[in-house]
Amino acid sequence: MHKCISAIVAAGALIGTLLFGGCTQMPTEKQNISDMRPQISFKVEGERALGSHILIDGLDMGMVSDFIDGKAAVRILPGTHIVSVILGSSVLLEEKVYLGDGVSRTFIVK
């Protein structure tokens, strides 16, 4: 009887080792993906330009005040784009530019 209990305890210990022995965490490797899309920001000369809208290829991207140089930028796909800044019916800026991966471009709006 004593040998039978010892065998059961040994079998339980073996099963416990097999079940819980694999619970150690393997070292992990952290990988970051860099966003290499071109980015556009703006510097303004005068307060009125802050309320103007940015159009990239005819699409409204928001207000110039949301993308001031050093604070935020519009990320776009690499390629040739038409960047326009419009205040009401006035065109404050319109420029055709090519922007490649990793390029940061700042436009001055007067």
C-alpha positions in Angstrom: 0.0 0.0 0.0 2.9 2.4 0.9 4.5 1.7 -2.5 1.2 2.4 -4.3 0.8 5.8 -2.6 4.4 6.7 -3.3 3.9 5.8 -7.0 0.7 8.0 -7.2 2.5 10.9 -5.6 5.5 10.5 -7.9 3.1 10.3 -10.9 1.3 13.5 -9.7 4.6 15.3 -9.4 5.7 14.2 -12.9 2.4 15.3 -14.4 2.6 18.7 -12.5 6.1 19.2 -13.8 5.1 18.4 -17.4 2.0 20.7 -17.2 3.4 23.7 -15.4 7.0 23.4 -16.5 6.2 24.8 -19.9 4.7 28.0 -18.4 7.9 30.0 -18.5 7.8 32.9 -20.9 10.3 32.9 -23.7 12.2 36.1 -24.4 10.4 38.3 -26.8 11.6 40.8 -29.4 9.8 44.1 -29.8 9.6 45.5 -33.3 8.4 48.9 -34.3 7.2 49.9 -37.7 8.3 53.4 -38.8 5.8 55.5 -40.6 7.8 56.7 -43.6 4.9 58.5 -45.4 5.6 62.1 -46.3 4.3 64.8 -44.0 3.2 68.3 -44.6 3.0 71.2 -42.1 2.5 74.9 -42.2 4.0 78.2 -41.0 1.6 81.1 -41.1 2.4 84.8 -41.5 -0.6 86.6 -40.0 -3.5 85.4 -37.9 -6.1 85.2 -40.8 -4.3 82.2 -42.3 -5.0 80.1 -39.2 -8.7 79.8 -40.2 -7.9 78.6 -43.8 -8.5 75.1 -45.0 -5.9 72.7 -46.5 -6.8 70.8 -49.7 -4.6 68.1 -50.9 -5.6 66.9 -54.4 -8.9 68.6 -53.9 -9.7 66.8 -50.6 -10.3 68.9 -47.5 -7.8 67.8 -44.8 -8.7 70.3 -42.1 -7.6 73.7 -40.9 -4.1 75.1 -41.2 -4.2 75.7 -37.4 -4.4 71.9 -36.9 -1.1 71.4 -38.7 1.3 74.0 -37.5 5.0 73.2 -38.0 6.6 71.6 -35.0 3.2 70.6 -33.5 1.4 68.3 -36.1 1.6 67.3 -39.7 -0.6 65.8 -42.4 0.6 62.4 -43.5 0.1 61.6 -47.2 1.0 58.9 -49.7 4.3 59.4 -51.6 3.9 60.9 -55.0 2.9 64.1 -56.8 0.2 66.2 -55.1 -1.5 69.6 -55.4 -1.4 71.4 -52.0 -3.9 74.3 -51.7 -4.7 76.6 -48.8 -8.1 78.3 -49.1 -9.7 81.0 -47.0 -13.3 81.5 -48.2 -13.0 82.1 -51.9 -9.4 83.2 -51.7 -6.5 80.9 -52.6 -3.7 81.6 -50.2 -1.4 78.9 -51.6 -1.4 76.4 -54.4 1.6 74.3 -55.3 2.2 71.1 -57.1 4.9 69.1 -55.3 6.5 65.6 -55.3 7.0 64.1 -51.9 8.9 60.8 -51.4 9.1 58.5 -48.4 10.4 60.1 -45.2 10.1 63.7 -46.6 8.8 66.5 -44.3 7.8 69.7 -46.1 6.7 72.9 -44.5 4.7 75.5 -46.5 4.6 79.1 -45.6 1.1 80.7 -45.8 0.8 84.4 -46.1 
